[in-house]
Amino acid sequence: MHAWSACGDTGINDQIVSQSFQLRAEIVPGCLLGAGGSDATSFGNISFGQISTLPSNVDAASTPDNGSIVLQCSPGTAVTLSLNAGLNTGNVGGGRYLARGAERLRYQLYQDAARSIIWGDGSNGGTRMSINFPVGGATQTYTVYARLFSVSPLPSAGIYTDTITVTVSY
């Protein structure tokens, strides 16, 4: 008897057994809010600038990295974009407020350049934006139009702020 035969199969009369398996991926509707970079959670700030008097309204519009909403979704996905009322008001129909302590400056956010469609969440006095995401699924940028309303007398000097939450539903 040879030493190698005690070690197992000699390779003579080997049999081969094969079995298949499948790979599968399912793409479901989905969205990425933000640019997908290192800080996709921040859209930057919309600034009304430095103001010493406010006898008339001041308009501003977002730009990429300065308040614009950046969104990427699966092609053909029906999406709604909502903006909450912010930290300083409950119902946006009468305006949102920038605050510095107890002092307030009234402003509003809109979906359109004419500033006629108040941007809200459908329950806070404003309207959600409805979108059917385009074929191709490329990143889309949505401008936020803002208006700071005139006031007299002007409140105390300082920085007035508010924070808005963007919600994507699909």
LOVEXZA-432549 format. One record per residue (C-alpha): z negated, y, x negated; residue in one letter. Coordinates in nm, 2 decimals, always signed. Each point is the difference from the previous one (the first is absolute). Layout:
<rec><Z>Z</Z><Y>Y</Y><X>X</X><code>A</code></rec>
...
This chain:
<rec><Z>+0.00</Z><Y>+0.00</Y><X>+0.00</X><code>M</code></rec>
<rec><Z>+0.09</Z><Y>+0.34</Y><X>-0.13</X><code>H</code></rec>
<rec><Z>-0.25</Z><Y>+0.28</Y><X>-0.02</X><code>A</code></rec>
<rec><Z>+0.21</Z><Y>+0.24</Y><X>+0.19</X><code>W</code></rec>
<rec><Z>+0.02</Z><Y>-0.23</Y><X>+0.31</X><code>S</code></rec>
<rec><Z>-0.37</Z><Y>+0.03</Y><X>+0.05</X><code>A</code></rec>
<rec><Z>+0.03</Z><Y>+0.38</Y><X>+0.04</X><code>C</code></rec>
<rec><Z>+0.17</Z><Y>-0.01</Y><X>+0.33</X><code>G</code></rec>
<rec><Z>+0.36</Z><Y>+0.04</Y><X>+0.12</X><code>D</code></rec>
<rec><Z>+0.26</Z><Y>-0.08</Y><X>-0.26</X><code>T</code></rec>
<rec><Z>+0.26</Z><Y>+0.22</Y><X>+0.16</X><code>G</code></rec>
<rec><Z>+0.21</Z><Y>-0.30</Y><X>+0.09</X><code>I</code></rec>
<rec><Z>+0.08</Z><Y>+0.00</Y><X>+0.37</X><code>N</code></rec>
<rec><Z>-0.15</Z><Y>+0.35</Y><X>+0.05</X><code>D</code></rec>
<rec><Z>+0.04</Z><Y>+0.13</Y><X>+0.35</X><code>Q</code></rec>
<rec><Z>+0.04</Z><Y>+0.37</Y><X>+0.10</X><code>I</code></rec>
<rec><Z>-0.13</Z><Y>+0.13</Y><X>+0.32</X><code>V</code></rec>
<rec><Z>+0.10</Z><Y>+0.35</Y><X>+0.13</X><code>S</code></rec>
<rec><Z>-0.12</Z><Y>+0.21</Y><X>+0.29</X><code>Q</code></rec>
<rec><Z>+0.11</Z><Y>+0.35</Y><X>+0.11</X><code>S</code></rec>
<rec><Z>-0.20</Z><Y>+0.29</Y><X>+0.11</X><code>F</code></rec>
<rec><Z>+0.10</Z><Y>+0.34</Y><X>+0.16</X><code>Q</code></rec>
<rec><Z>-0.08</Z><Y>+0.35</Y><X>-0.09</X><code>L</code></rec>
<rec><Z>-0.04</Z><Y>+0.26</Y><X>+0.27</X><code>R</code></rec>
<rec><Z>-0.06</Z><Y>+0.37</Y><X>+0.04</X><code>A</code></rec>
<rec><Z>-0.04</Z><Y>+0.18</Y><X>+0.33</X><code>E</code></rec>
<rec><Z>+0.05</Z><Y>+0.38</Y><X>+0.01</X><code>I</code></rec>
<rec><Z>-0.21</Z><Y>+0.16</Y><X>+0.27</X><code>V</code></rec>
<rec><Z>+0.01</Z><Y>+0.36</Y><X>+0.10</X><code>P</code></rec>
<rec><Z>-0.21</Z><Y>+0.21</Y><X>-0.24</X><code>G</code></rec>
<rec><Z>-0.05</Z><Y>+0.34</Y><X>-0.15</X><code>C</code></rec>
<rec><Z>-0.12</Z><Y>+0.16</Y><X>-0.32</X><code>L</code></rec>
<rec><Z>-0.16</Z><Y>+0.34</Y><X>+0.05</X><code>L</code></rec>
<rec><Z>+0.04</Z><Y>+0.21</Y><X>-0.31</X><code>G</code></rec>
<rec><Z>+0.24</Z><Y>-0.01</Y><X>-0.29</X><code>A</code></rec>
<rec><Z>-0.13</Z><Y>-0.33</Y><X>-0.13</X><code>G</code></rec>
<rec><Z>-0.09</Z><Y>+0.16</Y><X>-0.33</X><code>G</code></rec>
<rec><Z>-0.34</Z><Y>+0.01</Y><X>-0.17</X><code>S</code></rec>
<rec><Z>-0.15</Z><Y>+0.22</Y><X>+0.28</X><code>D</code></rec>
<rec><Z>+0.17</Z><Y>-0.10</Y><X>+0.32</X><code>A</code></rec>
<rec><Z>-0.30</Z><Y>+0.11</Y><X>+0.20</X><code>T</code></rec>
<rec><Z>+0.05</Z><Y>+0.37</Y><X>-0.06</X><code>S</code></rec>
<rec><Z>+0.28</Z><Y>+0.22</Y><X>+0.13</X><code>F</code></rec>
<rec><Z>-0.13</Z><Y>+0.32</Y><X>-0.18</X><code>G</code></rec>
<rec><Z>-0.07</Z><Y>+0.32</Y><X>+0.18</X><code>N</code></rec>
<rec><Z>+0.17</Z><Y>+0.25</Y><X>+0.23</X><code>I</code></rec>
<rec><Z>-0.10</Z><Y>+0.35</Y><X>-0.12</X><code>S</code></rec>
<rec><Z>+0.03</Z><Y>+0.32</Y><X>+0.20</X><code>F</code></rec>
<rec><Z>-0.05</Z><Y>+0.19</Y><X>-0.33</X><code>G</code></rec>
<rec><Z>-0.24</Z><Y>+0.28</Y><X>-0.08</X><code>Q</code></rec>
<rec><Z>-0.05</Z><Y>+0.24</Y><X>+0.29</X><code>I</code></rec>
<rec><Z>-0.17</Z><Y>+0.33</Y><X>+0.00</X><code>S</code></rec>
<rec><Z>+0.09</Z><Y>+0.10</Y><X>+0.36</X><code>T</code></rec>
<rec><Z>+0.13</Z><Y>-0.21</Y><X>+0.29</X><code>L</code></rec>
<rec><Z>+0.16</Z><Y>+0.24</Y><X>+0.25</X><code>P</code></rec>
<rec><Z>+0.27</Z><Y>-0.25</Y><X>+0.09</X><code>S</code></rec>
<rec><Z>+0.05</Z><Y>-0.38</Y><X>-0.02</X><code>N</code></rec>
<rec><Z>+0.07</Z><Y>-0.16</Y><X>-0.33</X><code>V</code></rec>
<rec><Z>+0.24</Z><Y>-0.30</Y><X>+0.00</X><code>D</code></rec>
<rec><Z>+0.01</Z><Y>-0.27</Y><X>-0.26</X><code>A</code></rec>
<rec><Z>+0.19</Z><Y>-0.33</Y><X>-0.03</X><code>A</code></rec>
<rec><Z>-0.09</Z><Y>-0.31</Y><X>-0.20</X><code>S</code></rec>
<rec><Z>+0.21</Z><Y>-0.12</Y><X>-0.30</X><code>T</code></rec>
<rec><Z>-0.02</Z><Y>-0.33</Y><X>-0.18</X><code>P</code></rec>
<rec><Z>-0.34</Z><Y>-0.03</Y><X>-0.17</X><code>D</code></rec>
<rec><Z>-0.11</Z><Y>+0.30</Y><X>+0.19</X><code>N</code></rec>
<rec><Z>-0.08</Z><Y>-0.13</Y><X>+0.35</X><code>G</code></rec>
<rec><Z>+0.32</Z><Y>-0.18</Y><X>+0.10</X><code>S</code></rec>
<rec><Z>-0.05</Z><Y>-0.35</Y><X>+0.14</X><code>I</code></rec>
<rec><Z>+0.17</Z><Y>-0.27</Y><X>-0.20</X><code>V</code></rec>
<rec><Z>+0.07</Z><Y>-0.33</Y><X>+0.17</X><code>L</code></rec>
<rec><Z>+0.19</Z><Y>-0.32</Y><X>-0.07</X><code>Q</code></rec>
<rec><Z>+0.04</Z><Y>-0.27</Y><X>+0.27</X><code>C</code></rec>
<rec><Z>+0.19</Z><Y>-0.31</Y><X>+0.07</X><code>S</code></rec>
<rec><Z>+0.35</Z><Y>+0.09</Y><X>+0.13</X><code>P</code></rec>
<rec><Z>+0.02</Z><Y>+0.04</Y><X>+0.37</X><code>G</code></rec>
<rec><Z>-0.38</Z><Y>+0.03</Y><X>+0.05</X><code>T</code></rec>
<rec><Z>-0.11</Z><Y>+0.22</Y><X>+0.29</X><code>A</code></rec>
<rec><Z>-0.27</Z><Y>+0.23</Y><X>-0.14</X><code>V</code></rec>
<rec><Z>-0.23</Z><Y>+0.28</Y><X>+0.13</X><code>T</code></rec>
<rec><Z>-0.15</Z><Y>+0.25</Y><X>-0.24</X><code>L</code></rec>
<rec><Z>-0.32</Z><Y>+0.16</Y><X>+0.13</X><code>S</code></rec>
<rec><Z>-0.22</Z><Y>+0.28</Y><X>-0.14</X><code>L</code></rec>
<rec><Z>-0.36</Z><Y>+0.03</Y><X>+0.10</X><code>N</code></rec>
<rec><Z>-0.17</Z><Y>+0.32</Y><X>+0.10</X><code>A</code></rec>
<rec><Z>-0.16</Z><Y>+0.05</Y><X>-0.34</X><code>G</code></rec>
<rec><Z>-0.36</Z><Y>+0.05</Y><X>-0.09</X><code>L</code></rec>
<rec><Z>-0.07</Z><Y>+0.32</Y><X>+0.19</X><code>N</code></rec>
<rec><Z>+0.13</Z><Y>-0.05</Y><X>+0.35</X><code>T</code></rec>
<rec><Z>+0.04</Z><Y>-0.27</Y><X>+0.27</X><code>G</code></rec>
<rec><Z>+0.30</Z><Y>+0.11</Y><X>+0.20</X><code>N</code></rec>
<rec><Z>+0.30</Z><Y>+0.16</Y><X>-0.18</X><code>V</code></rec>
<rec><Z>+0.15</Z><Y>+0.16</Y><X>+0.31</X><code>G</code></rec>
<rec><Z>-0.18</Z><Y>+0.32</Y><X>-0.08</X><code>G</code></rec>
<rec><Z>+0.04</Z><Y>-0.03</Y><X>-0.37</X><code>G</code></rec>
<rec><Z>-0.15</Z><Y>-0.17</Y><X>-0.30</X><code>R</code></rec>
<rec><Z>-0.25</Z><Y>+0.19</Y><X>-0.23</X><code>Y</code></rec>
<rec><Z>-0.03</Z><Y>+0.05</Y><X>-0.37</X><code>L</code></rec>
<rec><Z>-0.37</Z><Y>+0.04</Y><X>-0.07</X><code>A</code></rec>
<rec><Z>-0.23</Z><Y>+0.16</Y><X>-0.26</X><code>R</code></rec>
<rec><Z>-0.35</Z><Y>-0.06</Y><X>+0.12</X><code>G</code></rec>
<rec><Z>-0.03</Z><Y>+0.13</Y><X>+0.35</X><code>A</code></rec>
<rec><Z>+0.31</Z><Y>+0.23</Y><X>-0.03</X><code>E</code></rec>
<rec><Z>+0.34</Z><Y>-0.12</Y><X>+0.13</X><code>R</code></rec>
<rec><Z>+0.37</Z><Y>+0.08</Y><X>-0.03</X><code>L</code></rec>
<rec><Z>+0.22</Z><Y>-0.14</Y><X>+0.28</X><code>R</code></rec>
<rec><Z>+0.31</Z><Y>-0.18</Y><X>-0.10</X><code>Y</code></rec>
<rec><Z>+0.24</Z><Y>-0.26</Y><X>+0.15</X><code>Q</code></rec>
<rec><Z>+0.23</Z><Y>-0.28</Y><X>-0.13</X><code>L</code></rec>
<rec><Z>+0.34</Z><Y>-0.07</Y><X>+0.15</X><code>Y</code></rec>
<rec><Z>+0.28</Z><Y>-0.26</Y><X>-0.02</X><code>Q</code></rec>
<rec><Z>+0.28</Z><Y>+0.26</Y><X>+0.01</X><code>D</code></rec>
<rec><Z>+0.11</Z><Y>+0.31</Y><X>-0.19</X><code>A</code></rec>
<rec><Z>-0.01</Z><Y>+0.20</Y><X>+0.33</X><code>A</code></rec>
<rec><Z>-0.37</Z><Y>-0.09</Y><X>+0.02</X><code>R</code></rec>
<rec><Z>+0.03</Z><Y>-0.10</Y><X>+0.36</X><code>S</code></rec>
<rec><Z>-0.12</Z><Y>-0.37</Y><X>-0.01</X><code>I</code></rec>
<rec><Z>-0.37</Z><Y>-0.02</Y><X>-0.09</X><code>I</code></rec>
<rec><Z>-0.05</Z><Y>-0.31</Y><X>-0.22</X><code>W</code></rec>
<rec><Z>-0.30</Z><Y>-0.21</Y><X>+0.11</X><code>G</code></rec>
<rec><Z>-0.08</Z><Y>-0.35</Y><X>+0.10</X><code>D</code></rec>
<rec><Z>+0.09</Z><Y>+0.01</Y><X>+0.37</X><code>G</code></rec>
<rec><Z>-0.36</Z><Y>+0.04</Y><X>+0.12</X><code>S</code></rec>
<rec><Z>-0.12</Z><Y>+0.31</Y><X>-0.18</X><code>N</code></rec>
<rec><Z>+0.24</Z><Y>+0.25</Y><X>+0.15</X><code>G</code></rec>
<rec><Z>+0.29</Z><Y>-0.07</Y><X>-0.24</X><code>G</code></rec>
<rec><Z>+0.30</Z><Y>-0.24</Y><X>+0.00</X><code>T</code></rec>
<rec><Z>+0.06</Z><Y>-0.30</Y><X>-0.22</X><code>R</code></rec>
<rec><Z>+0.33</Z><Y>-0.01</Y><X>-0.19</X><code>M</code></rec>
<rec><Z>+0.21</Z><Y>-0.31</Y><X>+0.10</X><code>S</code></rec>
<rec><Z>+0.24</Z><Y>-0.14</Y><X>-0.26</X><code>I</code></rec>
<rec><Z>+0.23</Z><Y>-0.30</Y><X>-0.01</X><code>N</code></rec>
<rec><Z>+0.00</Z><Y>-0.06</Y><X>-0.38</X><code>F</code></rec>
<rec><Z>+0.36</Z><Y>+0.00</Y><X>-0.13</X><code>P</code></rec>
<rec><Z>+0.19</Z><Y>-0.30</Y><X>-0.13</X><code>V</code></rec>
<rec><Z>-0.03</Z><Y>-0.02</Y><X>-0.37</X><code>G</code></rec>
<rec><Z>-0.38</Z><Y>+0.06</Y><X>+0.00</X><code>G</code></rec>
<rec><Z>+0.01</Z><Y>+0.29</Y><X>-0.25</X><code>A</code></rec>
<rec><Z>-0.30</Z><Y>+0.22</Y><X>-0.04</X><code>T</code></rec>
<rec><Z>+0.00</Z><Y>+0.28</Y><X>+0.26</X><code>Q</code></rec>
<rec><Z>-0.17</Z><Y>+0.34</Y><X>-0.04</X><code>T</code></rec>
<rec><Z>-0.12</Z><Y>+0.19</Y><X>+0.31</X><code>Y</code></rec>
<rec><Z>-0.07</Z><Y>+0.37</Y><X>-0.01</X><code>T</code></rec>
<rec><Z>-0.32</Z><Y>+0.14</Y><X>+0.16</X><code>V</code></rec>
<rec><Z>+0.04</Z><Y>+0.35</Y><X>+0.13</X><code>Y</code></rec>
<rec><Z>-0.31</Z><Y>+0.21</Y><X>+0.00</X><code>A</code></rec>
<rec><Z>-0.10</Z><Y>+0.34</Y><X>+0.15</X><code>R</code></rec>
<rec><Z>-0.31</Z><Y>+0.20</Y><X>-0.08</X><code>L</code></rec>
<rec><Z>-0.07</Z><Y>+0.23</Y><X>+0.29</X><code>F</code></rec>
<rec><Z>-0.07</Z><Y>+0.38</Y><X>-0.04</X><code>S</code></rec>
<rec><Z>-0.36</Z><Y>+0.11</Y><X>+0.02</X><code>V</code></rec>
<rec><Z>-0.18</Z><Y>+0.33</Y><X>-0.01</X><code>S</code></rec>
<rec><Z>-0.24</Z><Y>+0.06</Y><X>-0.15</X><code>P</code></rec>
<rec><Z>+0.06</Z><Y>-0.24</Y><X>-0.29</X><code>L</code></rec>
<rec><Z>-0.30</Z><Y>-0.23</Y><X>-0.07</X><code>P</code></rec>
<rec><Z>-0.19</Z><Y>-0.01</Y><X>-0.33</X><code>S</code></rec>
<rec><Z>+0.19</Z><Y>-0.06</Y><X>-0.33</X><code>A</code></rec>
<rec><Z>+0.01</Z><Y>-0.36</Y><X>-0.11</X><code>G</code></rec>
<rec><Z>+0.19</Z><Y>-0.32</Y><X>+0.03</X><code>I</code></rec>
<rec><Z>+0.05</Z><Y>-0.14</Y><X>+0.35</X><code>Y</code></rec>
<rec><Z>+0.09</Z><Y>-0.37</Y><X>+0.03</X><code>T</code></rec>
<rec><Z>+0.06</Z><Y>-0.28</Y><X>+0.24</X><code>D</code></rec>
<rec><Z>+0.10</Z><Y>-0.36</Y><X>-0.05</X><code>T</code></rec>
<rec><Z>+0.26</Z><Y>-0.18</Y><X>+0.22</X><code>I</code></rec>
<rec><Z>+0.04</Z><Y>-0.38</Y><X>+0.03</X><code>T</code></rec>
<rec><Z>+0.35</Z><Y>-0.14</Y><X>+0.04</X><code>V</code></rec>
<rec><Z>+0.02</Z><Y>-0.33</Y><X>+0.20</X><code>T</code></rec>
<rec><Z>+0.31</Z><Y>-0.22</Y><X>+0.01</X><code>V</code></rec>
<rec><Z>+0.03</Z><Y>-0.24</Y><X>+0.29</X><code>S</code></rec>
<rec><Z>+0.27</Z><Y>-0.27</Y><X>+0.02</X><code>Y</code></rec>
